[in-house]
Protein backbone atom coordinates (compact mmCIF):
# COMPACT_ATOMS: atom_id res chain seq x y z
CA UNK A 1 0.00 0.00 0.00
CA UNK A 2 1.41 3.35 -1.03
CA UNK A 3 0.56 6.34 1.10
CA UNK A 4 1.57 9.90 0.47
CA UNK A 5 1.48 12.85 2.73
CA UNK A 6 -0.17 15.96 1.41
CA UNK A 7 1.18 19.31 2.52
CA UNK A 8 -1.09 22.28 2.29
CA UNK A 9 0.32 25.76 2.30
CA UNK A 10 -1.37 29.08 1.99
CA UNK A 11 -0.04 31.46 -0.61
CA UNK A 12 -1.19 34.96 -1.23
CA UNK A 13 -2.07 35.89 -4.78
CA UNK A 14 -0.12 39.08 -4.26
CA UNK A 15 3.16 38.95 -2.39
CA UNK A 16 3.26 42.30 -0.62
CA UNK A 17 6.62 43.34 0.86
CA UNK A 18 6.53 44.17 4.55
CA UNK A 19 7.62 47.69 5.53
CA UNK A 20 11.05 48.02 7.16
CA UNK A 21 11.68 44.28 6.60
CA UNK A 22 11.48 43.18 2.96
CA UNK A 23 13.47 44.71 0.15
CA UNK A 24 11.56 45.97 -2.85
CA UNK A 25 13.61 45.04 -5.89
CA UNK A 26 11.00 44.97 -8.65
CA UNK A 27 8.30 47.33 -9.84
CA UNK A 28 5.78 44.49 -9.54
CA UNK A 29 6.40 44.43 -5.78
CA UNK A 30 5.81 48.18 -5.56
CA UNK A 31 2.61 47.81 -7.59
CA UNK A 32 1.39 45.17 -5.13
CA UNK A 33 1.83 47.72 -2.33
CA UNK A 34 0.06 50.41 -4.34
CA UNK A 35 -2.83 48.05 -5.11
CA UNK A 36 -3.75 48.00 -1.43
CA UNK A 37 -4.28 51.75 -1.12
CA UNK A 38 -5.28 53.11 -4.51
CA UNK A 39 -8.63 54.90 -4.34
CA UNK A 40 -11.60 53.09 -5.79
CA UNK A 41 -13.34 54.26 -7.79
CA UNK A 42 -10.25 55.70 -9.40
CA UNK A 43 -9.51 59.39 -8.99
CA UNK A 44 -6.49 61.42 -10.01
CA UNK A 45 -3.80 60.91 -7.38
CA UNK A 46 -0.14 60.14 -6.86
CA UNK A 47 1.04 57.26 -4.69
CA UNK A 48 4.63 57.48 -3.47
CA UNK A 49 6.47 54.54 -1.93
CA UNK A 50 9.67 55.69 -0.22
CA UNK A 51 12.51 53.26 0.41
CA UNK A 52 15.68 53.46 2.45
CA UNK A 53 19.17 52.70 1.15
CA UNK A 54 18.49 48.94 1.53
CA UNK A 55 15.35 49.34 -0.62
CA UNK A 56 13.03 48.53 2.29
CA UNK A 57 9.77 50.43 2.26
CA UNK A 58 9.68 53.20 4.87
CA UNK A 59 6.59 55.14 3.87
CA UNK A 60 3.58 55.09 1.59
CA UNK A 61 1.93 58.39 0.76
CA UNK A 62 -0.94 59.58 -1.40
CA UNK A 63 -1.53 63.05 -2.77
CA UNK A 64 -4.19 64.42 -5.11
CA UNK A 65 -2.96 65.42 -8.55
CA UNK A 66 -3.60 69.03 -9.49
CA UNK A 67 -2.58 71.30 -12.33
CA UNK A 68 0.24 71.79 -13.35
CA UNK A 69 0.75 68.01 -13.05
CA UNK A 70 -2.52 67.07 -14.74
CA UNK A 71 -2.68 69.99 -17.20
CA UNK A 72 0.91 71.21 -17.64
CA UNK A 73 2.06 73.85 -20.07
CA UNK A 74 4.50 71.28 -21.48
CA UNK A 75 5.31 67.66 -20.64
CA UNK A 76 8.55 68.86 -19.01
CA UNK A 77 6.61 71.14 -16.67
CA UNK A 78 4.33 68.25 -15.70
CA UNK A 79 7.32 66.02 -14.91
CA UNK A 80 8.99 68.77 -12.89
CA UNK A 81 5.81 69.44 -10.91
CA UNK A 82 5.45 65.76 -10.08
CA UNK A 83 9.12 65.65 -9.11
CA UNK A 84 8.67 68.58 -6.71
CA UNK A 85 5.65 66.87 -5.14
CA UNK A 86 7.65 63.67 -4.55
CA UNK A 87 10.79 65.44 -3.32
CA UNK A 88 8.69 67.53 -0.94
CA UNK A 89 7.27 64.37 0.62
CA UNK A 90 10.65 62.60 0.68
CA UNK A 91 12.35 65.59 2.31
CA UNK A 92 10.35 65.01 5.49
CA UNK A 93 11.88 61.52 5.82
CA UNK A 94 15.65 61.63 6.40
CA UNK A 95 16.20 57.93 5.66
CA UNK A 96 14.45 58.11 2.26
CA UNK A 97 16.88 57.45 -0.55
CA UNK A 98 14.67 56.16 -3.36
CA UNK A 99 11.07 55.89 -4.47
CA UNK A 100 8.54 54.20 -6.66
CA UNK A 101 5.65 56.32 -7.87
CA UNK A 102 2.25 55.48 -9.33
CA UNK A 103 0.07 58.23 -10.75
CA UNK A 104 -3.57 57.66 -11.49
CA UNK A 105 -4.51 59.88 -14.44
CA UNK A 106 -7.90 60.35 -16.07
CA UNK A 107 -8.33 59.91 -19.83
CA UNK A 108 -4.66 59.23 -20.55
CA UNK A 109 -2.86 56.75 -22.75
CA UNK A 110 0.87 56.22 -23.31
CA UNK A 111 2.36 58.90 -25.59
CA UNK A 112 5.79 60.14 -26.59
CA UNK A 113 5.25 62.99 -24.09
CA UNK A 114 5.73 60.40 -21.34
CA UNK A 115 9.43 60.18 -22.17
CA UNK A 116 9.82 63.95 -21.70
CA UNK A 117 7.83 63.79 -18.45
CA UNK A 118 10.07 60.93 -17.23
CA UNK A 119 13.32 62.77 -17.91
CA UNK A 120 12.09 65.96 -16.18
CA UNK A 121 10.70 64.03 -13.20
CA UNK A 122 13.88 61.97 -12.85
CA UNK A 123 16.06 65.09 -13.09
CA UNK A 124 14.25 66.79 -10.18
CA UNK A 125 14.57 63.65 -8.04
CA UNK A 126 18.23 63.21 -8.98
CA UNK A 127 19.08 66.80 -8.03
CA UNK A 128 17.44 66.19 -4.63
CA UNK A 129 19.39 62.96 -4.05
CA UNK A 130 16.35 60.68 -4.44
CA UNK A 131 16.61 57.74 -6.85
CA UNK A 132 13.46 57.39 -8.94
CA UNK A 133 13.36 53.60 -9.21
CA UNK A 134 10.30 53.61 -11.44
CA UNK A 135 7.17 55.56 -12.14
CA UNK A 136 4.04 53.93 -13.48
CA UNK A 137 0.91 55.59 -14.77
CA UNK A 138 -2.54 54.06 -14.43
CA UNK A 139 -4.83 55.71 -16.93
CA UNK A 140 -8.57 55.41 -16.45
CA UNK A 141 -11.76 56.49 -18.13
CA UNK A 142 -15.23 57.10 -16.72
CA UNK A 143 -16.03 53.48 -17.63
CA UNK A 144 -13.29 52.40 -15.22
CA UNK A 145 -11.21 50.85 -17.98
CA UNK A 146 -7.64 51.82 -18.57
CA UNK A 147 -4.05 50.70 -18.85
CA UNK A 148 -0.89 50.80 -16.75
CA UNK A 149 2.48 51.68 -18.23
CA UNK A 150 5.90 53.00 -17.29
CA UNK A 151 7.08 56.29 -18.82
CA UNK A 152 10.62 55.00 -18.25
CA UNK A 153 9.92 52.27 -20.80
CA UNK A 154 8.36 54.78 -23.19
CA UNK A 155 11.66 56.70 -22.90
CA UNK A 156 13.50 53.52 -23.94
CA UNK A 157 15.19 53.02 -20.58
CA UNK A 158 13.87 49.66 -19.48
C-alpha positions as CSV (number, residue, x, y, z in Angstrom):
1,X,0.0,0.0,0.0
2,X,1.4,3.3,-1.0
3,X,0.6,6.3,1.1
4,X,1.6,9.9,0.5
5,X,1.5,12.9,2.7
6,X,-0.2,16.0,1.4
7,X,1.2,19.3,2.5
8,X,-1.1,22.3,2.3
9,X,0.3,25.8,2.3
10,X,-1.4,29.1,2.0
11,X,0.0,31.5,-0.6
12,X,-1.2,35.0,-1.2
13,X,-2.1,35.9,-4.8
14,X,-0.1,39.1,-4.3
15,X,3.2,39.0,-2.4
16,X,3.3,42.3,-0.6
17,X,6.6,43.3,0.9
18,X,6.5,44.2,4.6
19,X,7.6,47.7,5.5
20,X,11.0,48.0,7.2
21,X,11.7,44.3,6.6
22,X,11.5,43.2,3.0
23,X,13.5,44.7,0.1
24,X,11.6,46.0,-2.9
25,X,13.6,45.0,-5.9
26,X,11.0,45.0,-8.7
27,X,8.3,47.3,-9.8
28,X,5.8,44.5,-9.5
29,X,6.4,44.4,-5.8
30,X,5.8,48.2,-5.6
31,X,2.6,47.8,-7.6
32,X,1.4,45.2,-5.1
33,X,1.8,47.7,-2.3
34,X,0.1,50.4,-4.3
35,X,-2.8,48.1,-5.1
36,X,-3.7,48.0,-1.4
37,X,-4.3,51.8,-1.1
38,X,-5.3,53.1,-4.5
39,X,-8.6,54.9,-4.3
40,X,-11.6,53.1,-5.8
41,X,-13.3,54.3,-7.8
42,X,-10.2,55.7,-9.4
43,X,-9.5,59.4,-9.0
44,X,-6.5,61.4,-10.0
45,X,-3.8,60.9,-7.4
46,X,-0.1,60.1,-6.9
47,X,1.0,57.3,-4.7
48,X,4.6,57.5,-3.5
49,X,6.5,54.5,-1.9
50,X,9.7,55.7,-0.2
51,X,12.5,53.3,0.4
52,X,15.7,53.5,2.5
53,X,19.2,52.7,1.1
54,X,18.5,48.9,1.5
55,X,15.3,49.3,-0.6
56,X,13.0,48.5,2.3
57,X,9.8,50.4,2.3
58,X,9.7,53.2,4.9
59,X,6.6,55.1,3.9
60,X,3.6,55.1,1.6
61,X,1.9,58.4,0.8
62,X,-0.9,59.6,-1.4
63,X,-1.5,63.0,-2.8
64,X,-4.2,64.4,-5.1
65,X,-3.0,65.4,-8.6
66,X,-3.6,69.0,-9.5
67,X,-2.6,71.3,-12.3
68,X,0.2,71.8,-13.4
69,X,0.7,68.0,-13.1
70,X,-2.5,67.1,-14.7
71,X,-2.7,70.0,-17.2
72,X,0.9,71.2,-17.6
73,X,2.1,73.9,-20.1
74,X,4.5,71.3,-21.5
75,X,5.3,67.7,-20.6
76,X,8.6,68.9,-19.0
77,X,6.6,71.1,-16.7
78,X,4.3,68.2,-15.7
79,X,7.3,66.0,-14.9
80,X,9.0,68.8,-12.9
81,X,5.8,69.4,-10.9
82,X,5.4,65.8,-10.1
83,X,9.1,65.6,-9.1
84,X,8.7,68.6,-6.7
85,X,5.7,66.9,-5.1
86,X,7.6,63.7,-4.6
87,X,10.8,65.4,-3.3
88,X,8.7,67.5,-0.9
89,X,7.3,64.4,0.6
90,X,10.7,62.6,0.7
91,X,12.4,65.6,2.3
92,X,10.4,65.0,5.5
93,X,11.9,61.5,5.8
94,X,15.7,61.6,6.4
95,X,16.2,57.9,5.7
96,X,14.4,58.1,2.3
97,X,16.9,57.5,-0.6
98,X,14.7,56.2,-3.4
99,X,11.1,55.9,-4.5
100,X,8.5,54.2,-6.7
101,X,5.6,56.3,-7.9
102,X,2.2,55.5,-9.3
103,X,0.1,58.2,-10.7
104,X,-3.6,57.7,-11.5
105,X,-4.5,59.9,-14.4
106,X,-7.9,60.4,-16.1
107,X,-8.3,59.9,-19.8
108,X,-4.7,59.2,-20.6
109,X,-2.9,56.8,-22.7
110,X,0.9,56.2,-23.3
111,X,2.4,58.9,-25.6
112,X,5.8,60.1,-26.6
113,X,5.3,63.0,-24.1
114,X,5.7,60.4,-21.3
115,X,9.4,60.2,-22.2
116,X,9.8,63.9,-21.7
117,X,7.8,63.8,-18.5
118,X,10.1,60.9,-17.2
119,X,13.3,62.8,-17.9
120,X,12.1,66.0,-16.2
121,X,10.7,64.0,-13.2
122,X,13.9,62.0,-12.9
123,X,16.1,65.1,-13.1
124,X,14.2,66.8,-10.2
125,X,14.6,63.6,-8.0
126,X,18.2,63.2,-9.0
127,X,19.1,66.8,-8.0
128,X,17.4,66.2,-4.6
129,X,19.4,63.0,-4.0
130,X,16.3,60.7,-4.4
131,X,16.6,57.7,-6.8
132,X,13.5,57.4,-8.9
133,X,13.4,53.6,-9.2
134,X,10.3,53.6,-11.4
135,X,7.2,55.6,-12.1
136,X,4.0,53.9,-13.5
137,X,0.9,55.6,-14.8
138,X,-2.5,54.1,-14.4
139,X,-4.8,55.7,-16.9
140,X,-8.6,55.4,-16.4
141,X,-11.8,56.5,-18.1
142,X,-15.2,57.1,-16.7
143,X,-16.0,53.5,-17.6
144,X,-13.3,52.4,-15.2
145,X,-11.2,50.9,-18.0
146,X,-7.6,51.8,-18.6
147,X,-4.1,50.7,-18.8
148,X,-0.9,50.8,-16.7
149,X,2.5,51.7,-18.2
150,X,5.9,53.0,-17.3
151,X,7.1,56.3,-18.8
152,X,10.6,55.0,-18.3
153,X,9.9,52.3,-20.8
154,X,8.4,54.8,-23.2
155,X,11.7,56.7,-22.9
156,X,13.5,53.5,-23.9
157,X,15.2,53.0,-20.6
158,X,13.9,49.7,-19.5
